[in-house]
Structure formats: C-alpha cells, structure tokens
Amino acid sequence: MNRRNFIEKTAIAAVSFGMPTLIPASVFGKNAPSNRITVGMIGTGRQGSGQNLQGSDLKTIGARVPGMLEISDAQILAVCDVDSWRMEQAKTVVEAHYAKNSPGGKYKGCATYKDFRDIINRKDIDAVMISTPDFWHVPMGVLAAKAGKHISCEKPLSMSVHQGRELVDAIKKYGVINRTDSEFRSVRPQNQAVELVRNGRIGKLQKVEVTFPSDPAPVPAQADMAVPKELDYDMWLGPMPYVPYTDMRVHMPMDLKTRPNWMRIDNYAQGMIANWGAHYFDMAQWANNSEYSGPVEVEGKGEFPKSLWNSMINFYVNYRYANGVELSCIQTPISKAAIKYTGSEGWILVDGFPGVITASNPGILTSKIETGELDLSQTLWDKTDFVQAVKMKRKTMEPIEVGHRTISISQIGLIACQIGEKLKWNPEKELFDGNNAANALLAAPLARKEWAI
C-alpha cells in the first residue's frame, strides 16, 4: 500500500468510527502546486479577510488558528465581494503572501470578481469558502454544489430550517465535500469539555447551560444615504427586498474591524441566538451525542425591538431532549460567553472564548484518556480539516448536516419566542407537532424570484 492509499484508508476508517481525523499536515510533505486544492474566497469582509483568509492568534491558550492562506495544501486563485474596496484589500493580502515564496518576490495570480457565480463557474477552482452575510449562504451553497465545488461555509448556515435542509440535500445530491466553518471544535478548552463529558467523567449528562454575550443597543430607523461608490448594493441585497441604503443596514464603509450591522436585522441574520448558538449549541449537541438529531421540546421568551436593528434580544430559551437532557440559553445586557455541563457526578464549565475550563473536581480535568475513549486533543483546525478532507475525499469533522442541525436549534428557539408557547419538536421530520403557526415559520422564502434555487 503506498503512502497516499494508507492516508486515505486511515482517514476513512477514523470517520467510520465517528472519530475525528487526526493526521498531521507533515505527512503530506511539500506539495507541488498542481497537487494543491484550488480555492475561491466568496466574501472578503471582517470574517472573510480576517479569520478565514489570514487566520488569528488565540494568545490565552497559545494557539494559532491558520487561515486559508497558511495551508500549504491550498492555493487561493480568486476573491469575490460586492464591495470592491474589501475585494482589493483581500487581493493585495493574497498576492503579497504568495509573493514571499515566488521567484523574484512577485505574484499576480489572484483574480477578482463581484459576482460569486464567476468563481463557481471556473473549471480550475476546486472549492469555495463562503464568508458572506447569512442570508446568502444557502443560495450560494446550493449553486456551488450544483457546479461541483467543495464547500466550506460560514455559520450560521441558513435563515430557516427548511432552507438549511435544502442546502444539505443539494450537497448530498451532488456529492461535494463540505464543512461548517467553525473553529470551536478545534479549540482545546471547548473540545476537552466535550471529550470529558462524552467519556463519562461527570457521570450521566443532565443539563447544559449556555450564556451568550450582549450586543449593542438597537438603533432606530435611519435616514436614507447615498450608496458608497465601492458597493454594488443591489447585488448585496440579492434575494432580499429592495430597501434604501444606510450604513447601519450593511457594514461601515472601508472598515474591516467593526462587526457588520446586518447581523442585527432579521432579513439578513437572526441575531445572537444564531450567531453564538452556531458555536455553543454545536458544543452541546456534540457533548450530548445528538449532532444529527435535536431536542424534542422548546419554549422561551425574548424581546423584539421595533427598530432598524430588530433581531431578538434579552432572551431565555429552554430545550429538552428525548434522553432527558435539558439545554438552556440566556442573553442579557450583562451576560458573557460561557457553557456549563452538569452530570450526575459533577460539572464542567468553560468560561469565555477560547475559554478557561474548570470542574467540580480538579481531578476531572487531569484524568487520563484511556484506549478506546474519545480523544480530541489533536483535532485539526477548521480550514486544515476542510482542505485535507477534499484531498483525501473524506468526511470533514463538522459536515454541513451537523451545522444545519445546530442552527436549527437556534431557529426553533426563535420560533418558540415568536409564538409564545411550549412547542413539541420532531427532529426526524423537522416539524413541530400539532402547531401550524409554528410550522409556517420554518421556511424563509426568497423575496426575489431571480434568486430562487
């Protein structure tokens, strides 16, 4: 058996047993450019050009989260954004990075596009990294799958349960490698807690409690503004209804540091229950070994501002699983990011992000992982996992089906708060039992037919 066959068979075996693939990057050696996975970056805003393109440092745990540029098995051929200033910034970063290792110190091989369809129609691009506003994820993901592109997509994956299922179905139909782009599974304090819970260190899991950080106070309706010359606003809106432009609806011009404003508007995103839920509900599902299922009951309350920023705030939502585990989440003006797992024999708390992990008994954290137990200590980072999965034709550690199930928890929690009733959820059928009003909210139809998928 040659080395490549050995690697692929090892990866497939690991995935088939439900274990993460822990093959170090060094096993590949130095790849010729022809062996690299070619990538198109769709969306080059704060997240796309920062975390996803260039990576970041998690200094409190001494870790480097590599961006797509830092992965030797990948080659970025193109960047795309409806904001030409952001797109040119990303192109400059890409070409400067590759120039360092090019003869003569020059490189001009990064194409730019305003229309993402120009990237997915390129035959020489293997995979796309989608880092756009949430409402674009599914339309782009479905079209990319149809074009045979492997997909890494930012979370939250969708704007509704039905829409998320549509993306999952397209990926299955066209057989592309796929990953929910989230680094939480690779952050050691976060996955160590899951590892210990799954290995029974706190006994039988009974309860998971998460708190989400607060967000700035909602802003009122804004005066119409001229569209910045660098922004194709009609393309930014895409499937959404036309409304006049204002900075507070989109993002601040020529700014890659400020969190975008669209994250607080329900046409474009679903607020903190989705933004942070995409991380912490994923951890809860993973710890509960229910990542391909979901809870069976949900109830909650929240506030819905009557302003431009109208996403739900100041909420409390409680879920119950068929195995009796309860999951709760709360967001208030003073809350912060944290997750606590309580079992029959103790508890584990991961406070903040990347997180400080503590336990009811310090011995829980130092317990040895035995042969045959889940060991997540060498988990690959998200971009590395995706690129290696494409190379080896294997399943990623967080397929889009898992990300869909995760964000479904946010979405049914939001619906419970909108309806104001305790709801029965069927995770197999992805429907509420006996509540037509709630089921009517499971779909997010596209407003402009030209973007129907």
N, C-alpha and C positions, 0 to 999 in steps of 0.2 A: 504494500500500500504506500503510495507516495505521500508527501507531506500535506499537499492540498486535500487529498481524499481523507487523510486522517483528521485534519482540522474540521472538514465539513461533517464527517460522521460523528465526531466528538460533539460538535455543536448540536446536531440533530438529536443525539441521544440525550444531551442535557435538557433540551427543550421538552422532549417527550416525557421526561420525568418531572416536569414542572419546575426545574431548577434554572436559575439564570446562567447564561453562557459566560464563563469566566476565562476566556482565552486572552492572554496578554498580547498587546499590539506588537511586541517584539518578535512574535512567532512568524510574522509575515516578512520580516526583513525589509530591505529597501525596494519599494515598488517602482517599476518603470511607469512613466506617465500613462502608457497605454493600458496598464492594469488598474489605474485608479477609477473610482466611481466619479463620474462627472455630475456636477450639481448645479442647479439653478436656484438662486435665492429669490423668493417671491415675498416682497415686503422688507423694507430696509429702515424701519423706524427704530424706536428706542430698543425694543427687544430684538428685532431682526438684525440690526447692525451691531448691537452690543453683545448680549449674551449668545445669540445664535451664530453670529459671524466671527466675533473676536474672542468670545469666552470671558471668564471672570475669575477672580480670586475669592475664595471663602477663607479669609485670613484667620477667623476664630477657630477653624478646625484644620488649618494648614493645608488646604486643598486647592488645586487649580481645576476649574471646570473648563475643558477645552471647547472652543468654538469650532465651527466647521473648517475655518482656515487652518487650524492647528492639527488637523487629522491628515496624516501623510497618505492615507489610502483614498483621499478625496481630492478632487480638483474642481474649483468653482469656475464655471465658464461664463456665467451671466448673472446679473442682478436686475430686479424689476421693482418699480414703485411708481405710483401715480404722482408722487411728489419728486420732481426732478432734482431738487437740491439734495434730498436724502439719498436718492439713487446715485448721484455723482459722488457724494461722500463715501458711499459703500464701494463704488468702483475704485476710488482712489486708495482705499484701505486694501482691497484685494490685490490690486496691481503692485502696490508698494510691498506687500508681503511676499508675493511670488518673485518680485524683482531681486530680493535678497539672495535668492538661490539660482538666479538666471545668469547666463553668460553676459558679461558686460554690465550687470546690475540693472537691466531694463526688462520690463514686461508690459505688454499692452494687449493682453488676451482676454479681457473681461468685457463682454457685451452688455449693453443696457437696453431695457425695454420698459415702456409704460404699460403695455398690455400683457398680462400674465400668459395669455394664450400664445404669444410669440415664443415664450420659453417652452411651454409644454409641447409645442409643435416642432421643436428642434429635435431631429433624429439623434444628434450626438449627445444629448443630455439624458442621463440615466435616472436621476432622482431630483425631486424638488423639496425645498424647505419652505413651508408656508408659514409666514410670520405676519399676517395681516390682521385687521380688525376681525372680531369673532364672527360677524355676520357673513364674511366672505369665505370662511373655512370650508364649509360644505360645497358650495358651488365650485370653488377652485379644486377641492379634493376630488370630487366626482369627475370633473373634466380631466384632471391629471391621471386618474385611474384609467379612464377610457383611452387615454393616449399611451398607456403602458408605463407611466412613470412611477417609480417607487416614491413613497410619500412619508415625510416627517412633517407633522402638522402641530402647530402651537395649540395649547389648550387655552380656554375651554373650546372643545371641538365643534360645538354646534349651538344653535339657538332654540332647539326643541328636541324632544325625544324622537319624534318621527323623522326629523331632519338628520339626526345623528345615525339612526338606523339606516337611512338612505345611503349615507357615506359608507357605513360598514358593508352593506350589501354590494355597493359598487366595487369596493376593494376585493371582496370575495369573488365577485364575478370575473374581474379582470386579473386576479392573481398577483397583484403587486405587493412587494414588501412594504410594511407600514409600521409607523411608530407614533404614539402620542408623545410629543416633545415636552418632557417634564424631567427636571433633574432631581426631584425629591427622592425617587427610588435609589439614586446613586449616592445621596448624602448620608454619611455613616451614622450620625445620631438618629436620623429618621429610619433608615433600614435596619439598624441594630435593634431599635424598639420592636419593629415588626418581627424580626428574627427571634427575639426572646419571647414574644407573645406566641408566635406560631410553634415554638419549641416547648411551650408549656411552663415557662419559668414563673408565671403568675397564676398558674392553675387554669381553670376554665375561664375564658374571656366572658365578661358580663356586661361591660359598659365601655364606650369610647366617648370622650368629651372633647370637643374642639372649640376653640375661640378664634375669631377672625379679627384682624386689625380694623380700626376705624378708617374712614375715608374723609376727605374734606367735605364740609357742609355743602349741600346742593346749591347751585347757582340759579337765579331766576332767569326768565326769558331774556334773550339778548337782542340788541339791535342788529339788523342785517349789516353785513360787511362785504366789501369787495373781496373776491376770491384772490388769494395770493397768486402771482404770475407763475410760480413754480408748481402749482397744484392743479391737476385735472380733477376738478370737483365732481363732475358728472360721473366719471369713472370711479371715483372714490365711493360715491353713493351706490353705484351698481344696481343691485336688486331692490334697494330701498326707495321709498317715495321721494320725490324731489321736495326739498325744503331750502329756504335761503341759507346762505353760508354765514357762519360765525366761527371764530377761533374756538370758542368754548364747546362747539359741537364736534370738532375734528381733532386737531392737535396744534400746539403752538408752532408758528412758522419758524423754520430754521433752528429747531431745538430738538436734540436727541437725548435730553436728560429728564425732562418732565414727563410724568405719567400722562398718557393721552386722555383727552376729555371724553372721547366717545365711550370709554369704559363705564361711564355713569348714566348712559342713555339707553333705554330699553329697546330701541330699534336696532342698536348696534352691539349690545352686550347685555349681560344680566347682573351686573353689579358684583358685590363682594361675595355673595353666596356662590357664584360661579367662579370668580377669579381665584379666591382662596379655596373654595370647595374642590376645584380641579386638583389641588395638591392634597389637602387633608382628607377628603373623602376617599381619595385613592389609597392613602395610607391605611385608613380604617377598613376599607374593603380588602386590602391585601392582608392585613393582620387577621381579619375575620375569615379569610379563605373564601371570600364571596365575590371575587373580582369579575366573574362572568355572570353574576346574578344581581341581587339588590334586596332592599328591605321589603317588608310586606305591609307596613303601616306608616303613615306620616301625618303629623299635624304641626301647626306653627302659627306665629303671628309676626307681623312686620309693618313698617311704615312705608308708604308710597308717596314721595314728595310730588306736589303739583308744581313742577318747575321744569326747566330745561333738563337738568340732571334729575331724572325721575326713577332711577333704579332703586330697588328696595333697600332700606337701611334699618338699623336698630331692630334686628330680628332675632327670634328664637325658634328653632325648628327641632323636633324630636322624631326619630325614626325607630322602628322595631323590626328585627329580623325574625325569620321563622325559627331560628335556633335560640331565640330569647335574648340575644344581644341587643342592647339599646345604643343608639348613636345620637348624640345631641350636638347642636352647634349654636353659637351665640355671637352676635356682633353688636357692640355698643360704642358710644363715642370714646370710651376709655379702654376698650379691650385690645388685646395684642394676640399675636400668633402663638398658639400652643396646642398640644394634643396629649391627652392622658388616657391610658389604657388601664382599666381596673378588672382584675380577675378574682377568682375565689381565694387566691393565696397571696395577693399583693397588688401593687400598681407600678406603672412606669410612666413618667412624664417627660416629654420633650418640649422644652420651653424655648420659644423663639425659633428663628431660622438663621443659620443652619441648625441651631438648636443645642441646648445644654440638656443632657439626659441624666435623670435621677430616678431612683426607685425606692419603694418602701423598705427594701433591704438592700444595702450596697452589694451584697453577695450575688444578687440577681445579675448585676452588670458585669461581674467578673467571672460568671460561670462559664465553664468550658463547653464549646460546641462539640458534641460527640459525633462520631461517624454515623452517617445516615440522617443527621439533623440538617435543617435548613441553615446554610452558611452564606450570608450576603456580604461578607467582609471584603471581597474582591470584585464587587459589582462594577461593571463598566459604566462610564459616563454616557449620558444620553446620545450625544452625537456619534461617539465611538461605537456604541451598540448598534445604532442605525446603519452606519456605513459598513461595519463588519457583517451585519445581517444581510445586507444587499450583496456583498462579495461572496458570502457563503450560502446564500439562498436559504436562510433560516428565519425562524420567527424571532421578532425582537422581544425585549423584556417587557415592553408596555405597548402591545398592539392597540390599534385604534378601537377595536372592540372593547378593550379594557377601559380606554379613555372615554368611550361612549357610555359605558355603564357607570363610570364615575360621575360624569357631568349630568347623567340622568337623575342622580340623587339630588343634585342642586336644583334641577328643573322641577322635579315633583315636589320638592320642598317649597319652591317659589309658588307653585300652583296651590299647595295647601294653604299658604298665607293669603293668596288671592281669593280663594274660595271661602276660607274661614271655617273649615270643617276638618275633622279627622277623616282621613281617606285610606281606603284599603287599596294596596298596590299589588298587581300581579307581575313579578319581574320576568316571568317566562313569556307572557303575552304582551308585556309592556303597555298595560292598560289599567285604569282604575276600575275596581269592581263596583258596578251599580251607581256610577255618578257621571252622567252625560256632560254636565257642565265642566267638570274637571277634565274629562277626556277631550273635550273640544279645545282645550288649551295645550294639548300635546303636540300640535302642529304649528309650524311657523311658515305659512305660505309666502312665497316670494311676491313682492308687490309689482314688479315689472316683468312682464311675460318673457321679454327677450333673454332674461337670465334664468328661465325655468330649466330644470335639469331632469 
